[in-house]
């Protein structure tokens, strides 16, 4: 009974992590743009990274740090998934601690170098986050012994991953537009925000905070984490208990 309770606690912890990661992704673009509009009278920044140079800096950096740490703590049993979430976590932390280049006429050498490294970490983060969503559709996304997600859930995860990656590519294309067009349309921020919101919704569905398919709630859960496998291995089977009693 104690092992069963412990395993259930591990499941609840993983679902809680998924929901926390999802809520950060969903709310971060909304919070920074609303907060900046409330506390700053200047024009809105062109990209999410540019909010580092606004009064919303602490909110942005703090949320990214929490998101990065949560991704690193998300210790799944499948090695490939663990590599992906670790890469995503390190990429997010790199984005948080290495700000993008400021919108000034002339950049210093350090600003240019740090800005380029920022873009590198952002690319790693976005690609890895998309990969986590794609892996949600795989039967082993919750561990080797977990049931596969329903076909509808698997399709949702794959489409969400492709949509997020599409928004990321679109934001990269928008960077090539003239600065006047960027300032007038805010396309870079819009595409980045839509990508992160898509990520947040996908993780909330995986964490069962949002549900569109009743079958996903029963089949799409964490059932084979490392701690659970250890608990199952140490628990005596019912047949063994019966033989001992006889």
Steps between C-alpha positions, in 0.01 A plus 500: 500500500783739585670432167175558315450828684859604422453418130179703495687791654763482226227510235344803667841673512561444129155624408555805721831572324332472162227739605747749646707494180186539293364794699832685476504455123137604464509806725850642446434684169171635632644620832799682351301682234222601742751604764706701255190677372403584858840622626669634188374769264745422219444274199477126551823304443548314172563161660451319827872525575484880470280514810827454689556873442159599640356511854393137442862377512472329838174329405648373173828376650330351806243309294768368264716388792209314660410343165858393437538345847168316469610355166826381656306346790271317259691171534317254273596134473577500126854620434419682175221698665730585790760634256236708323359658817851567631592671173181705517568598861857606430387691193235689698747583776748625239232728359424630850858578604634619164275780372448577136664799336336833595335711234768768475675662206843356577562180696810444708702187433376334820136582419537349154670183626251447783213571261624232258536248783148593611367412154688169511344402834157616381527274196593205722212575736235531228610188313526294818162622629342402169667160528349444846156558355565261213622234742174527693339314210733202539399196702816530713451866590390397849739207538558160341202341675251784457194468276516702177298819465175480311523558123325834543744607772800385296379704202451804721856479637657459154299784350584723797871429456484585129295815565748622762795434272318679219452811715869491595602485134258782421656717772842432349375613160346812659844599631607548138231763440589870505508649850214735412278203417604321818412803714168551325381138515682337796505179296801358683333528840169372363656185356716440807200545729285264295779240505536517879123499555471191280768335712317595820165364383661172391668446837177589684316235300776250581468594866121456481438862599327533162321204346341465159488119492371296792708202392819706531440546873510127563756386245726801490652516850834443665509134592862392480735755649829383653366532854190301411701217346709480816187495713347227285818293514512517880131420547424128555253352255157380611584144399814505715302618798244228441769229490661637815167497680431142396 
